[in-house]
Amino acid sequence: MSIGELLSALGAKGIQLRRNGDELQIRGNSEALDPALISAMREAKPLLLEHVSSQKEEWWSPSFTILPEMLPLVQLTAEEIERVVSGVPGGASNVQDIYPLVPLQEGILFHYLKDEGADPYVIVSQTAFDSRARLDAHLQAMQAVVDRHDILRTSVMWEGLPEPVQVVWRRATVPVEEVDLDPEAGDAAQQLHAHFKPRQYRMDLGQAPLMRVYIAYDAAQERWLLMHLQHHITMDHATRQMMQEEIEAHLLGKADALPAPLPFRDFVAQARSGVSEQEHANYFRQLLGDLEEPTTPFGLMKVQDDGSGIEEARLQVDAELARRVRERARKLEVSTASLFHVAWAQVLAKISGREDVTFGTVLVGRMQGGKGSDRAMGVFINTLPVRLRIDEQESEAVVRRAHLQLSELLWHEHASLALAQRCSAVSSPMPLFSALLNYRHGRSDKQARSEERKRAREGTQLLLIEERTNYPCSLSVDDVAEGFWLEAQMQSPIEPMRICEYMHTALASLTDALERAPNSAIGRLTVLPAKERQQLLYEWNATEVEYPRDKCVHQLFEEQVEKTPEAVALVFEEEELSYAELNRRANQLAHYLRKLGVKPDDLIGVCMERSVEMVVALLGVLKAGGAYVPLEPEYPVERLRYMIKDAGLKLVLSHHGFWESAGLDGQWLWIDKLQEKLAL
């Protein structure tokens, strides 16, 4: 019994205390002093004497007061404790515990506070019930599960405190609100979902439990709807699954068979007393110290959005491929997760254009959480960076390196992502990465279809589940007995199924390489599905069209000028030219070139970067009867000199600034100077 619980019990029984030297005198009903209470008082005698000494009354009547020494996991003054207690209905008597946040909770709170208008960490589910009786039974079971687990009765407070804390309430009732829907306004489930706009919904983190329930009657289908909003700051994916299983156990009348709940505070204590911050920092400096640029697939860099605009798709990994992946992992003595991490790095390397790839991986946290942690509820997961090179290294070597890195991360699983970010050379406020991989071990589909669970779910139908993060690109891998499922969440307009197919292809190509040629370069393995490869190489390149073969390109262009003179022909950055204007400028340049002696079949060099002037130059040369020879301005000077001499160029069109810096000899025309002379 804690000192707080002891004081609460003494106050409830009307026991009074007085100090007499080093002894404690007790006054009250002797029948109230049962052996367990007397034993607890003997153990807490020093603290009780201290409490009595601080009181003005001769005889002190205990009341439940939370003292700083009663909170070993957090440093709070008496005034700060009072500030926390004042935010809990029922005051101190309704506060079971106060302790700090774990790293992932801190990150979630950061995003919650940064954007006051939305919250990407609200988990949404919607269920239909065939009767009000089934709905009420479900709500009753849900409340029973909340009563069992500390983390489900937890709120978060931060204002006026040295660090954010989570507060465990002794009693927290799930708020249930009934919503009236319009039978004439269309689908009831969609109405209920749209009514609360989950991506813009903002939950009050100071009020436990951090879940809200909204119910509505669907008159069209004669059923009841339940919309359940839960906050990710108090639960991870596994916790949500366990909560559902416990609800079903209550519905089946098997609540007594459930294991004793484990307090989340044990995990918090472990996280706070494990590896030192200095040791974490040393590891991440070695891993990330020279990393200067983030990995941003498709250029998606915003990791602080509200989760709106995210689309989702699921794809099951081919059964034969799943078998080969497991077999290859066993033979290499690595985890299957290692192969998936390398495949994801392959995908990111292609869609971000980088060989040096960094992404976040979700660590389960339960693996080293102690006995029974696999059944504990709470936020055990954490997100930390993985860094791999997808280049000329041998495929098998990269897989082994990934396995080693994941093993090392387990030692640092309680480090904060903010600390890892500070250990890199990526300049704030740029993120370390904008892509995430969540490899999670799920329960068997066969288990989910068991007869007993079917009975618990009789008359109910799960309509939707929405889990979001603040990352614009994330992939979850569900490892179940039957194989693997890929679930991609992507910021629109990137299609999530496309990412699933990339991942499936990368996994297949990696497995092929490990089986047949383990020394093949990891960077040369494909991630492009055969269907998309066909589209890119053949379908989109099927550009053959019939055109008059007796006319030159510039003549066809002039015909288009006559048809649509005012239509836009050329756009470059902020400048655009109509067909008529582009034709006028090209004609002026062509006349000038002819005055300089350019005649049919003369070779004219064009050494310019992409610009409006470059297009004018190409058309002007053709109209003058010559042929242009493209010269890349970025080539070394010696190479340009050789090309000009070897091709026998009559003259070269370029920009004056380039000609000066290059120091090239020969007859040059400066297009920017000609603009003034010819009004090009």
N, C-alpha and C positions, 0 to 999 in steps of 0.2 A: 504494500500500500504506500503510495507517494504521500509526502507531507501535505500536499493540497487535499488529497482525498481524506486523509486523517482529520484535518481541520474541518472539512465539510461534514464528516461523520460526527465529530464532537459537537459541532454547532447544532446539527439536526437533532441530537439526543439531549440537548440542554445541559451539557457538561460545562462546568466552570473550572478555571485553573488559577493557582496562585503559587508564587515562588517563595520558598523558605530556605534561604541559603542555597545549597546545591540540590535541594530536594524539590519535588513537584507535588503540591497538594491538589487534591481533586474533590470537587463538590458536585453532587447530582444524584440522580436515581441509580442506586447500585445495580438494579436489574438491567440498566442500559449498558453497563460495562461488561460486555461479553468477553470471553477469553481472547478472541482474535483482536478485539479493540485494545485490550490491556497490553497484549504482546506488541502491537504496533506502536503504542505509546512508549513502551520501554525502549524500543529501537530508535525512536525519534526523540528521546528525552532531551539531548543537547539542543536541538532545534526548538523544541517546545519551551525550554527554559529561556532561550533567546527571545522568543516571541512574547512570553509573559513579561520579561524584563522591560520590553519596549512599550508596554501599556501603562496608562495612567491609573486605571481602575485597580482596586485591591484584588478583586476577583474578576478574572477576564473570561468573557464568553467568546469562544472562538467563532470566527466566521471565515468563509473561504476567501483567502487573500493570496494572490500569486506573488511570490517574492523572487527577486533576481536569482537567488541560489537554487530555486526550484526549476530553472531553465538552463541546464548545462550545455545545450547546443547553441545558444545564442546569448550575446551580451546586451542586455537591456536594463535601463535604470527603472526604478519604481515608477517614475513619471511616464516613461515610455510604455511600460506594461499597462498602466492605467489607460493610456491612449488606445492601446489595442483592445483592452477589455471593454472599453466604452462603446466599441463598435460591434459588440456581440450581444444579441438579445439575451437577457438574463444575467448579463455581467459575468463576473469571475466564476460563478457557480456553473456556468455553461461552457467554460473554457477547459478543455481536457489537456491541451498541450500547445506549446508555441515553439517553433524551430525554423531554421532558415530554409531557403530554396536550394534545390540541386541545380547544376549548370543548365540543363535544358529548360527548366522552369524559369530561370533568370532570362534566358534568351526569348522565351515566349512572352514574358512580362515586358521586355524591352520593346518588342514589336507592338504589343498591346498599348503601351504608353505613347509610342511614337505617332501612331495614327489614331486620333481620337474619334474618327468617323466610322471605322470599320474594324473587323477582327477576323483574320484568316484562320484562327484556331478554334472556331466553333464547329464541333462535329454534329452533323445532322442525320437523324434517321426518322423514317416514317413507317408506321405499321397500321394495318387495317384489322379490325376485330369484327366478328360476325354478330356480336351482341354486347350490350352494355355490361353484362355480368362478367364476360371475359375481360373486358377492358378494366373494370374495377379490380378484378383478381390480379391482373398484371400490375396495376399501380400499387396494390397492397404488397405484392412480392417485391417490387422495386424499392419501396420504402424499407422493407425488412432488410434488404441487401445494404442499403445506405446505413441503416442502424448498425450493421455488423462491422463496417470497414471505416477506419479513421479517415483515410484519404478522401472518401466520398462525403465526409462531413467537414471538409476543409475549405477555408476561405484564405484569401491572400491580402495582406495589408502592407503598406509601404510609406504612407505619408507621415512625416515627422519622425521617422525611424532611421537609425544608422544603416540598416540594410533591410530589404524586404523580408517578410516572414510569412509562414503559413500557420494558420490558427485552426486547431482541431476543435470543433464544437462537440459537446456531449449529445446535444439534440439538434437535429437539422431536418426540417420537413421539406420534402420535394414539393415545390409550388406547382399546382395544377390549375390551369385556366381553361375554361370552356369558351370556344369561339363560335359565333353564329355565322354560317355560310349562306350565300344566296343560291338557292336551288336553280335559279335561272341564269347564273353566271358561268356555267360550264363545269368542267371536271372539278369535283370537290377537293381531291388530293392536290391538284395544281393550285387551287385557290388557297388552301392552307399553307402550302409551301411559299407561294408568292406573297401571302399576307405578312410574313415575317422577314422575307428577303434575307436568308441566313448569311449571305456574304456581307451584308451591311448591318447585321444584328450585332449588338454590343452587350455582352453580359457584365453585370456588376460583380467583379471578382471579390468584393468584400462581403458577399452574402452567400453563405453555405446553405445547401449543397450547390456546387457550381454546375447545376443542370436545371433546365426549365422544361415543363411539359405543357403542351397545348393539345386539347382534344376538341373534336368537332363531329357532328353527326352528318353523314353522307346520305341524304334522303334518296338520291337517285339509285344508289346501290344498296340501301338499307343496311348500312354498316357504320361502325364508329372508327374514326381516324385518330391516331396519336402521333404527334410530332415531338420528338425528343431532342433537345439541344443540350449538348455536353461540352465542357471546355477541356481542351487538350492539356491545360496546365495541371490538371489533377489526374489525367488518365492517358495511357498509351493504347496502342492497338490491342495488345494482349489483355489489358485491364478491361477494355470494352467487351472482349469476348468472354472473359471470366464473369463479368457482371451479368451478361445474358445467360450464361450457364447456371449461375446461382439463382436467377429469377426463375428459370425453368425447374430447378430443384425444389423451390418453394411451391411452385404450381403443382408439382407431382407429389407434394407432401413428404419430401425427403430432405428438408432443411436440417434435421438433426444429424444427418450423415455428412454434412459439409465439414471440412477441416476447420480448426480454430483459425480465425483471421490473424494475420501478422501485421504489426504496426509499421507504417511507412517510415516512422522515425528511426527505425533500425537501419534502414538504407541510407537515410540522411546522415546518421552518425558515422556510418562506414565511409561515405563519400567525403566527409569533413576530416576524418582522421587517417586517411590512407596516404597515398603518394603526395609529397610536398609540392607546392606550386613551383618551386625552383627546379625540381626534377622534371615536372611537366614542361617547363619553359626550355630546359636544356634539350629535351627530345625534339620539341617542335622547331627550335632554332636550327638544329641539325637537319631536320626534314624540309623546312620551308625558308631558311634564312636567305637563300639566293633567289627566291621566287618573286618576280617583279610584276607579273601580269596575271590576272585571274583567267580562269577557263569559263568562257561564256558561250554556250551553244547557240548558234544562230544569232549571236550578238545580244541575246537576252541577258541583261545585267541587273535588272531591278529585282532585289530580293527583299524589298520592304513594302511590297504592295499588299493589298487586302485579300488576295486570293481570287478576285473576280476575273472573269475571262479565261478561267482554266477549264479545259476539256479533258475528258478521261476515256481511256479505252483499255480493254483486257484481251489478252491473247494467250492461249495455252501452248506451252512448248510441246513440239512433236514428241510422242511417247518414245520413239526409238532414239531420238536425240537426247531426251532426258536420261534414258538408260545409259547411253554412251558417256554422257557428262559425269554421271555418278561413278561409272567404271573407271574413267580416266582419273578422276579425283582420288579414288582408292589406290590406283597404281602409282600415282605420284606422291601419295601420302600427304595430300593437302585437302582442305575443305572444298566442298562444292561452291561455297561462297567465293572462294578465291578465283575460280574460273569465271563466275558471273561478274566479279569486280573488274577483271581484265577485259572481258567482253564489253562492259559498259565504258571502260576507258577507250577501247577501240572506236566505239560509236562517237564518243565525245571528241576524240581526236579529229574525226572526219567532219563533224558538224560545227566544230569551233575553229578548225584550221590550225591546230596546235599539235606538236609532238609531245610537249611537256604538259601533261593533263593533271589537273587537280579537281577533285569533287568531294562532296560530303558523303560519309557513310554513317548509317544509323547503327549504333552499338546497342545490343539488347539490354545489357546491364544486369540481367537476372542470372547470367552464367556464373558470376562470382559474388552473388548477393547473399550467399549463405543458405543453410538448410531451409527448404520450403519456399524460397524466393520465387520459384516457378509458379507458385499459387498466390503470391502476394499482389495486391492491387496498388497502383500508383504510377508515377512517371519514372520508370527505370531506365528508359532509353536516353541516349545522348548522341549528338551529331558532331563528328570530328573529320578532319581532312585526310584523304588518301591521295598520294602523288605517284604517278607512274609515267614512264616514258614509252611512247608508242612509236618506235623508230626502227633501227636495224638490229636491235637486240633479238636474241633467239626467243621464240615463243615460250618454250618450257622455262627458260630462265626468268622471264617476266612473271609467269604464273607463280614460281617459287618465291620471287621477290614480293609479290602481292600477298602471298600466304604469310610470309615473315612480317610484313608491315601490319597486317591485320592482327597478328599475334601480339605484336608490340603495342598496338593501340589498346588492347585489352588491359594492359598495365596502366594506361593513361585514360581509361574510360570515364573517369570522373573529372577530367580537365574541362575547362570551359572553351567553347569555340572562340570567344573573344580573346582569350589568352593566345590560342594558336594563331589567330589573325595578327596579333601584335608581334609575334615571332617571325613573321614573314616580311618581305620587302615590298609588299603590295601597299600602295599608298591609300590611306583612308580618304574619302569614305567608300572607295571601291571595295566590293566584296572579295573574299578569297576565292569563291566559286559561286556559280548560280545553278548548279546541277546536283542532284541528290540521288543516292541509291539506298533503298531500304530493303535489305534481305531479311525476311522474316519466316520463321518456322510456324506454319499453320497446322490446324487440326485436320485430320483426314476427312475427306468428303463423305466417306462411308460412315465415319463416326457421326457426322452431322445428320446423316440420314437414318440413324438408328431408330428402331421402333419406339423406344422410350422418349426420345427427343421429338419424334413426330407427334406423340401423344401430348407432350407439353405445348406444342405449337398448334395443336388442333384448333381450327376456327380463327387462326391468325395468318396474316400474309405480310411479309416484309416488302415494302414498296420501294424504298430507296435508302442508301447510306451515302453520305458525303463527308469525306475526310480531306482536308486541305492543309497545305503549308504555305509559307510565304515564298517558296522557291518556284520560279517559272518553268523549271524543267526537272521532273522527278520520275524515277522508275522504282516500283516496288516489285520484288520477286517473292512470291509465295511458294515456299518449299513444303509440299504436302506429300503424303505417302504415294499418291497417284502420279506425282511428277512435279511440274513447275507451272506457275501462272505468272505472266508479265502484266503489270498494270502501270500504264504511263499516264501522267498528268502533265499537260503542256499548255503554255500560254498561247491563246489564239493569236495568229491564224495557223500555227504549226499543228499539224494533225497528229494526235497521240498514237493512232494506230500505225502511222508511219514509223514512229520511234520504236514501237513494239516489234515491227518487222525488221528494222535495222538491228535491234538487239538479238532477235532470233537468228538472223543471218550471221552476225558477228560470233555468236555462240557456236553456230555450226562450223564456221570457218576455223575458229580456234580449236574446236574439238578435232576437226580433220587434221589440222597441222600437228597437234599433239600426238595423234595416232600414227601419222605417216611420215611427217618431217618435223620433229620437235625443234630442230635447229633453224627452221625458216624464220625470216624476219617478221616480227609482230606487226610492224607498220605496213607490210605489204598484204596483209590479210584483208579480205573484202568485208564490208558491212552492207553493201548494196544488194537488195533482193533482186532476183532474176527479172521479176516483172518491171521494177523501176529501171534496171539496167537496159532492158529492151526499150523502154519508153525514152530514156535519155539518148541512147545511141542510134536508135532507128526511127521510132515514131516521131520524135520532135525534130529529127534531122531529115524527115521526108519532105523537103522543101522544093522539090523539083516542080517547076511550072513552065509552061510554054511561053516563049517570047520571040519577037521578030529577030531572026538570026542575021538579017541583012543590015541591022542598025547597031551602032555603038551605044555604050552605056550613057554617054552624055547626050546623045540624040534622044534616047528614051526618056531621059530626065527632062529635056526641053519639051517633049510632048506632054509630060505631066504638068509642067509649068503652064502650058496653054489651057489645060483642063481645070486646074485648081490653083490659080496664081496666088491667092490670099491664104491658102491653107498652110498650116505650120509644117515646114519641111525639116527643120533642125532645131534641137533643144540641147543646150549645154549649160549646166548650172542655172544661172539666173537669166541667161540670154537665149532668145529664140529668133529664128529667121523664117519668113514665108518662102514658098517656092520662088516667087518673083524676085525677092531680095537676094536670095542665095544665087539665083541665076545671074542677076545683075553683077554681083561681086565677082563671080567666076568668069563672066565675059570680060570684065575690065582687066582681070589678071591675064586672061588668055591673049588679049590684044597687046598687052605690055610685053608678054613673053615673045610674041611674034616679032615685035619691034627689035627685040634683043637678038633675033636670028633663030629662034627655036622653030624647027621645021619637023614635018612628020618623021616619026621613029626616033627622034632625039630622046636621050635618057636624061630625066631631071630628078635630082634627089630631093626628097622631102624629109627633113630631119626636125620633127616637131612633136611635142606632146599632144595628146588629144585636146582639141579645142575647135571653135568655130572656124578659125583661120586654117586649120589643117584640112577640113572638108573643102573650104574654098580653094585651097592649094591643089588638092587632088582633082577637083572638077576643072580648075583653070588649066592645069597641065594637059588633061585630056582634050579640052576644047581647042588648045593650041596645036594639037596634033602630036604631042609628045607622049612619052610613057613615063610614069613615075616609078622611082625606086625608093621604097621606104627605108629610112635609116633610124635606128633607135637612139634617141639622145643619151640614153644611159650607157651606151657602149663606151669603152675606153677610147681615148683620142687616137691612139695608134691604130686601133681597129677601124675607126671611121676613115682615117687617112687612106688605109689600104683599100677599103671598099670603094671610096670615091675614085681612086686611081684605077683600080682593077675594072670597075664598071665603065670607065671612060665617061663620067657624067659631064654634061655640058655646063650645068650650074646646079646649085643646091638652094632650095627654099628652107629658111629657118627663121628663128627669132634672133634679133640682134644681141640680146643678152647672152644667149647660148654661144653664138659665134665668138664673142669676145672672151668668154670663159674657156672655151675649148682651144682657142688659138690655132684654128685650122686654116690651111692655105686654100686657095682656089677661088672660083667665082661664086660668090654667095649673094642671094637676094634675101633681104630681111623683111619678112611679111609685115611686121609691126611698123616698119618705116614706110612701106608701100601703102599702108592704110591711110596715112596722111596725104601721100602724094596722089593716090588714085581714088581716095574715099571708099576704099574697099569695105 
